[in-house]
Amino acid sequence: GWPLLGGGLVLQQWCGICCGTAVALVLSTSRGEGPMASRLLRSFFGERGVRLMLWVSLFWALAPLADKVALRSARIGVHGLVLSGGVAGGMALYLAARGRLGTASLPPRESLGFLALGGGINVVALGLQFIAISGAVVSSFEAFKRALGLLLAIVSGRIFFGEAITQRKVGAGLVMAAGVVLVLVRFF
């Protein structure tokens, strides 16, 4: 946010960054023998998913800032159309680069209602997000969204993938949510 919107970090925000980063590092370490530092290095260099999530984190951090800047110059509908078109175009380029563009097919007829429902939810959610970003401080908006998202990820993991809800996950989610709030909402 420094180059796009100005501002700097205060001690409270550095504490939040440390909370979130420490918990993320602990959660990403492989289980097994040896000191945590060596297990962390093994996880980081041995697990592709950990490296990919670092990229995801970077892009997620940049997205609301880019939205705020873009919404200063464009209407919500125009920005949403350009953003969605960019995502669709990016996916088409990805499929084309992999030689799979011709293999993409339309969903079965019985799924079209769910596809339309998903598209409608996307339009409403994206529109509400842009309205919130336009009228609110990005940090407050993101604090709420990310803290809630962290905790809902634990519930979604259980519902969709049968993952156990453990004290470790819930505790980690709460500490990371607190870290996000410390980073994004200035209390003093």
Phi and psi restraints in degrees (value plus and minus 20) as a CYANA .aco file:
   2 TRP   PHI     -76.6   -36.6
   2 TRP   PSI     -74.7   -34.7
   3 PRO   PHI     -92.4   -52.4
   3 PRO   PSI     -46.6    -6.6
   4 LEU   PHI    -109.9   -69.9
   4 LEU   PSI     -61.0   -21.0
   5 LEU   PHI    -143.4  -103.4
   5 LEU   PSI     -22.7    17.3
   6 GLY   PHI      60.1   100.1
   6 GLY   PSI     157.3   197.3
   7 GLY   PHI      80.9   120.9
   7 GLY   PSI     149.8   189.8
   8 GLY   PHI    -162.9  -122.9
   8 GLY   PSI     160.0   200.0
   9 LEU   PHI    -121.1   -81.1
   9 LEU   PSI     118.7   158.7
  10 VAL   PHI    -122.2   -82.2
  10 VAL   PSI     151.3   191.3
  11 LEU   PHI     -74.1   -34.1
  11 LEU   PSI     -62.8   -22.8
  12 GLN   PHI     -77.2   -37.2
  12 GLN   PSI     -60.8   -20.8
  13 GLN   PHI     -90.1   -50.1
  13 GLN   PSI     -57.6   -17.6
  14 TRP   PHI     -82.9   -42.9
  14 TRP   PSI     -57.6   -17.6
  15 CYS   PHI     -82.8   -42.8
  15 CYS   PSI     -62.1   -22.1
  16 GLY   PHI     -83.0   -43.0
  16 GLY   PSI     -61.2   -21.2
  17 ILE   PHI     -82.2   -42.2
  17 ILE   PSI     -62.9   -22.9
  18 CYS   PHI     -84.1   -44.1
  18 CYS   PSI     -61.2   -21.2
  19 CYS   PHI     -79.5   -39.5
  19 CYS   PSI     -73.5   -33.5
  20 GLY   PHI     -83.6   -43.6
  20 GLY   PSI     -62.1   -22.1
  21 THR   PHI     -87.7   -47.7
  21 THR   PSI     -63.5   -23.5
  22 ALA   PHI     -81.4   -41.4
  22 ALA   PSI     -64.9   -24.9
  23 VAL   PHI     -86.8   -46.8
  23 VAL   PSI     -61.4   -21.4
  24 ALA   PHI     -81.3   -41.3
  24 ALA   PSI     -61.2   -21.2
  25 LEU   PHI     -84.7   -44.7
  25 LEU   PSI     -63.5   -23.5
  26 VAL   PHI     -83.4   -43.4
  26 VAL   PSI     -63.7   -23.7
  27 LEU   PHI     -86.3   -46.3
  27 LEU   PSI     -48.8    -8.8
  28 SER   PHI    -107.9   -67.9
  28 SER   PSI     -24.6    15.4
  29 THR   PHI     -94.7   -54.7
  29 THR   PSI     123.0   163.0
  30 SER   PHI     -94.0   -54.0
  30 SER   PSI     130.9   170.9
  31 ARG   PHI    -102.2   -62.2
  31 ARG   PSI     132.2   172.2
  32 GLY   PHI     124.0   164.0
  32 GLY   PSI    -182.0  -142.0
  33 GLU   PHI    -105.9   -65.9
  33 GLU   PSI     138.6   178.6
  34 GLY   PHI      80.4   120.4
  34 GLY   PSI     148.0   188.0
  35 PRO   PHI     -85.1   -45.1
  35 PRO   PSI     134.8   174.8
  36 MET   PHI     -79.3   -39.3
  36 MET   PSI     -57.5   -17.5
  37 ALA   PHI     -80.0   -40.0
  37 ALA   PSI     -62.5   -22.5
  38 SER   PHI     -91.5   -51.5
  38 SER   PSI     -55.1   -15.1
  39 ARG   PHI     -87.2   -47.2
  39 ARG   PSI     -56.2   -16.2
  40 LEU   PHI     -84.6   -44.6
  40 LEU   PSI     -65.9   -25.9
  41 LEU   PHI     -81.6   -41.6
  41 LEU   PSI     -60.3   -20.3
  42 ARG   PHI     -81.4   -41.4
  42 ARG   PSI     -63.3   -23.3
  43 SER   PHI     -85.8   -45.8
  43 SER   PSI     -65.9   -25.9
  44 PHE   PHI     -83.5   -43.5
  44 PHE   PSI     -66.2   -26.2
  45 PHE   PHI    -107.7   -67.7
  45 PHE   PSI     -41.0    -1.0
  46 GLY   PHI    -117.0   -77.0
  46 GLY   PSI     -39.8     0.2
  47 GLU   PHI    -132.9   -92.9
  47 GLU   PSI      93.7   133.7
  48 ARG   PHI     -79.4   -39.4
  48 ARG   PSI     -56.2   -16.2
  49 GLY   PHI     -81.0   -41.0
  49 GLY   PSI     -55.5   -15.5
  50 VAL   PHI     -84.9   -44.9
  50 VAL   PSI     -65.5   -25.5
  51 ARG   PHI     -84.7   -44.7
  51 ARG   PSI     -61.3   -21.3
  52 LEU   PHI     -83.9   -43.9
  52 LEU   PSI     -57.7   -17.7
  53 MET   PHI     -87.3   -47.3
  53 MET   PSI     -47.5    -7.5
  54 LEU   PHI     -83.4   -43.4
  54 LEU   PSI     -62.0   -22.0
  55 TRP   PHI     -84.7   -44.7
  55 TRP   PSI     -63.6   -23.6
  56 VAL   PHI     -78.7   -38.7
  56 VAL   PSI     -63.9   -23.9
  57 SER   PHI     -80.2   -40.2
  57 SER   PSI     -63.0   -23.0
  58 LEU   PHI     -81.2   -41.2
  58 LEU   PSI     -68.2   -28.2
  59 PHE   PHI     -87.1   -47.1
  59 PHE   PSI     -57.4   -17.4
  60 TRP   PHI     -84.5   -44.5
  60 TRP   PSI     -55.4   -15.4
  61 ALA   PHI     -88.8   -48.8
  61 ALA   PSI     -54.2   -14.2
  62 LEU   PHI    -100.9   -60.9
  62 LEU   PSI     -47.9    -7.9
  63 ALA   PHI     -78.2   -38.2
  63 ALA   PSI     -72.0   -32.0
  64 PRO   PHI     -86.5   -46.5
  64 PRO   PSI     -50.2   -10.2
  65 LEU   PHI     -87.5   -47.5
  65 LEU   PSI     -63.8   -23.8
  66 ALA   PHI     -83.6   -43.6
  66 ALA   PSI     -59.1   -19.1
  67 ASP   PHI     -81.1   -41.1
  67 ASP   PSI     -65.6   -25.6
  68 LYS   PHI     -80.7   -40.7
  68 LYS   PSI     -64.6   -24.6
  69 VAL   PHI     -84.8   -44.8
  69 VAL   PSI     -64.7   -24.7
  70 ALA   PHI     -84.7   -44.7
  70 ALA   PSI     -57.2   -17.2
  71 LEU   PHI     -92.7   -52.7
  71 LEU   PSI     -29.5    10.5
  72 ARG   PHI     -94.4   -54.4
  72 ARG   PSI     -42.9    -2.9
  73 SER   PHI    -135.2   -95.2
  73 SER   PSI     -30.7     9.3
  74 ALA   PHI    -156.6  -116.6
  74 ALA   PSI     133.9   173.9
  75 ARG   PHI     -90.5   -50.5
  75 ARG   PSI     138.2   178.2
  76 ILE   PHI     -77.7   -37.7
  76 ILE   PSI     -66.3   -26.3
  77 GLY   PHI     -83.2   -43.2
  77 GLY   PSI     -60.4   -20.4
  78 VAL   PHI     -86.5   -46.5
  78 VAL   PSI     -66.0   -26.0
  79 HIS   PHI     -82.3   -42.3
  79 HIS   PSI     -62.6   -22.6
  80 GLY   PHI     -81.5   -41.5
  80 GLY   PSI     -61.4   -21.4
  81 LEU   PHI     -85.0   -45.0
  81 LEU   PSI     -65.6   -25.6
  82 VAL   PHI     -84.6   -44.6
  82 VAL   PSI     -63.2   -23.2
  83 LEU   PHI     -82.3   -42.3
  83 LEU   PSI     -69.0   -29.0
  84 SER   PHI     -84.7   -44.7
  84 SER   PSI     -59.2   -19.2
  85 GLY   PHI     -83.9   -43.9
  85 GLY   PSI     -57.7   -17.7
  86 GLY   PHI     -84.3   -44.3
  86 GLY   PSI     -60.9   -20.9
  87 VAL   PHI     -85.3   -45.3
  87 VAL   PSI     -66.0   -26.0
  88 ALA   PHI     -83.5   -43.5
  88 ALA   PSI     -62.5   -22.5
  89 GLY   PHI     -84.2   -44.2
  89 GLY   PSI     -60.6   -20.6
  90 GLY   PHI     -82.1   -42.1
  90 GLY   PSI     -61.2   -21.2
  91 MET   PHI     -86.3   -46.3
  91 MET   PSI     -59.4   -19.4
  92 ALA   PHI     -83.4   -43.4
  92 ALA   PSI     -61.8   -21.8
  93 LEU   PHI     -84.1   -44.1
  93 LEU   PSI     -60.7   -20.7
  94 TYR   PHI     -80.8   -40.8
  94 TYR   PSI     -68.5   -28.5
  95 LEU   PHI     -83.0   -43.0
  95 LEU   PSI     -60.1   -20.1
  96 ALA   PHI     -84.7   -44.7
  96 ALA   PSI     -61.7   -21.7
  97 ALA   PHI     -84.2   -44.2
  97 ALA   PSI     -48.9    -8.9
  98 ARG   PHI    -110.9   -70.9
  98 ARG   PSI     -20.0    20.0
  99 GLY   PHI      51.0    91.0
  99 GLY   PSI       5.0    45.0
 100 ARG   PHI    -135.7   -95.7
 100 ARG   PSI     -12.3    27.7
 101 LEU   PHI     -81.8   -41.8
 101 LEU   PSI     -60.1   -20.1
 102 GLY   PHI     -92.1   -52.1
 102 GLY   PSI     -35.8     4.2
 103 THR   PHI    -107.9   -67.9
 103 THR   PSI     -32.4     7.6
 104 ALA   PHI     -87.5   -47.5
 104 ALA   PSI     115.5   155.5
 105 SER   PHI    -152.4  -112.4
 105 SER   PSI     143.8   183.8
 106 LEU   PHI     -91.5   -51.5
 106 LEU   PSI     131.5   171.5
 107 PRO   PHI     -89.1   -49.1
 107 PRO   PSI     139.9   179.9
 108 PRO   PHI     -78.8   -38.8
 108 PRO   PSI     132.4   172.4
 109 ARG   PHI     -74.8   -34.8
 109 ARG   PSI     -57.7   -17.7
 110 GLU   PHI     -89.8   -49.8
 110 GLU   PSI     -32.7     7.3
 111 SER   PHI    -116.6   -76.6
 111 SER   PSI     -26.5    13.5
 112 LEU   PHI     -82.7   -42.7
 112 LEU   PSI     -54.7   -14.7
 113 GLY   PHI     -83.5   -43.5
 113 GLY   PSI     -62.8   -22.8
 114 PHE   PHI     -87.1   -47.1
 114 PHE   PSI     -56.4   -16.4
 115 LEU   PHI     -84.3   -44.3
 115 LEU   PSI     -63.7   -23.7
 116 ALA   PHI     -85.1   -45.1
 116 ALA   PSI     -61.2   -21.2
 117 LEU   PHI     -81.6   -41.6
 117 LEU   PSI     -65.0   -25.0
 118 GLY   PHI     -81.8   -41.8
 118 GLY   PSI     -61.5   -21.5
 119 GLY   PHI     -83.8   -43.8
 119 GLY   PSI     -61.2   -21.2
 120 GLY   PHI     -84.8   -44.8
 120 GLY   PSI     -63.1   -23.1
 121 ILE   PHI     -82.2   -42.2
 121 ILE   PSI     -60.7   -20.7
 122 ASN   PHI     -80.7   -40.7
 122 ASN   PSI     -65.0   -25.0
 123 VAL   PHI     -82.4   -42.4
 123 VAL   PSI     -66.8   -26.8
 124 VAL   PHI     -85.2   -45.2
 124 VAL   PSI     -66.5   -26.5
 125 ALA   PHI     -82.9   -42.9
 125 ALA   PSI     -65.3   -25.3
 126 LEU   PHI     -85.8   -45.8
 126 LEU   PSI     -61.2   -21.2
 127 GLY   PHI     -82.4   -42.4
 127 GLY   PSI     -64.8   -24.8
 128 LEU   PHI     -84.8   -44.8
 128 LEU   PSI     -57.4   -17.4
 129 GLN   PHI     -83.0   -43.0
 129 GLN   PSI     -63.9   -23.9
 130 PHE   PHI     -86.6   -46.6
 130 PHE   PSI     -58.0   -18.0
 131 ILE   PHI     -82.9   -42.9
 131 ILE   PSI     -64.3   -24.3
 132 ALA   PHI     -82.8   -42.8
 132 ALA   PSI     -64.3   -24.3
 133 ILE   PHI     -84.9   -44.9
 133 ILE   PSI     -57.1   -17.1
 134 SER   PHI     -85.7   -45.7
 134 SER   PSI     -56.2   -16.2
 135 GLY   PHI    -124.1   -84.1
 135 GLY   PSI     -25.7    14.3
 136 ALA   PHI    -143.3  -103.3
 136 ALA   PSI     143.8   183.8
 137 VAL   PHI     -90.0   -50.0
 137 VAL   PSI     109.4   149.4
 138 VAL   PHI     -74.2   -34.2
 138 VAL   PSI     -59.8   -19.8
 139 SER   PHI     -82.8   -42.8
 139 SER   PSI     -62.2   -22.2
 140 SER   PHI     -85.9   -45.9
 140 SER   PSI     -63.9   -23.9
 141 PHE   PHI     -80.0   -40.0
 141 PHE   PSI     -68.7   -28.7
 142 GLU   PHI     -86.9   -46.9
 142 GLU   PSI     -55.0   -15.0
 143 ALA   PHI     -79.5   -39.5
 143 ALA   PSI     -68.8   -28.8
 144 PHE   PHI     -83.3   -43.3
 144 PHE   PSI     -68.4   -28.4
 145 LYS   PHI     -82.3   -42.3
 145 LYS   PSI     -66.1   -26.1
 146 ARG   PHI     -92.4   -52.4
 146 ARG   PSI     -61.3   -21.3
 147 ALA   PHI     -82.9   -42.9
 147 ALA   PSI     -65.6   -25.6
 148 LEU   PHI     -84.5   -44.5
 148 LEU   PSI     -61.4   -21.4
 149 GLY   PHI     -82.2   -42.2
 149 GLY   PSI     -58.4   -18.4
 150 LEU   PHI     -79.8   -39.8
 150 LEU   PSI     -66.0   -26.0
 151 LEU   PHI     -92.6   -52.6
 151 LEU   PSI     -57.1   -17.1
 152 LEU   PHI     -89.0   -49.0
 152 LEU   PSI     -44.6    -4.6
 153 ALA   PHI     -83.7   -43.7
 153 ALA   PSI     -56.0   -16.0
 154 ILE   PHI     -85.4   -45.4
 154 ILE   PSI     -64.6   -24.6
 155 VAL   PHI     -86.8   -46.8
 155 VAL   PSI     -62.6   -22.6
 156 SER   PHI     -83.0   -43.0
 156 SER   PSI     -58.7   -18.7
 157 GLY   PHI     -79.0   -39.0
 157 GLY   PSI     -57.8   -17.8
 158 ARG   PHI     -89.7   -49.7
 158 ARG   PSI     -67.3   -27.3
 159 ILE   PHI     -87.3   -47.3
 159 ILE   PSI     -68.0   -28.0
 160 PHE   PHI    -112.2   -72.2
 160 PHE   PSI     -44.7    -4.7
 161 PHE   PHI    -144.1  -104.1
 161 PHE   PSI     -18.5    21.5
 162 GLY   PHI      48.0    88.0
 162 GLY   PSI       2.2    42.2
 163 GLU   PHI     -94.0   -54.0
 163 GLU   PSI     125.4   165.4
 164 ALA   PHI     -92.6   -52.6
 164 ALA   PSI     123.2   163.2
 165 ILE   PHI    -114.5   -74.5
 165 ILE   PSI      87.9   127.9
 166 THR   PHI    -127.3   -87.3
 166 THR   PSI     142.3   182.3
 167 GLN   PHI     -80.9   -40.9
 167 GLN   PSI     -56.0   -16.0
 168 ARG   PHI     -81.7   -41.7
 168 ARG   PSI     -65.4   -25.4
 169 LYS   PHI     -86.5   -46.5
 169 LYS   PSI     -65.9   -25.9
 170 VAL   PHI     -84.1   -44.1
 170 VAL   PSI     -64.7   -24.7
 171 GLY   PHI     -81.4   -41.4
 171 GLY   PSI     -64.0   -24.0
 172 ALA   PHI     -83.5   -43.5
 172 ALA   PSI     -62.7   -22.7
 173 GLY   PHI     -81.4   -41.4
 173 GLY   PSI     -61.0   -21.0
 174 LEU   PHI     -87.2   -47.2
 174 LEU   PSI     -62.0   -22.0
 175 VAL   PHI     -86.6   -46.6
 175 VAL   PSI     -61.8   -21.8
 176 MET   PHI     -86.1   -46.1
 176 MET   PSI     -59.4   -19.4
 177 ALA   PHI     -82.5   -42.5
 177 ALA   PSI     -62.2   -22.2
 178 ALA   PHI     -82.8   -42.8
 178 ALA   PSI     -59.9   -19.9
 179 GLY   PHI     -82.1   -42.1
 179 GLY   PSI     -62.0   -22.0
 180 VAL   PHI     -82.0   -42.0
 180 VAL   PSI     -64.7   -24.7
 181 VAL   PHI     -82.8   -42.8
 181 VAL   PSI     -62.4   -22.4
 182 LEU   PHI     -81.4   -41.4
 182 LEU   PSI     -58.3   -18.3
 183 VAL   PHI     -91.1   -51.1
 183 VAL   PSI     -62.7   -22.7
 184 LEU   PHI    -115.6   -75.6
 184 LEU   PSI     -40.1    -0.1
 185 VAL   PHI    -138.6   -98.6
 185 VAL   PSI      97.3   137.3
 186 ARG   PHI    -101.1   -61.1
 186 ARG   PSI      97.9   137.9
 187 PHE   PHI    -111.8   -71.8
 187 PHE   PSI     -49.9    -9.9
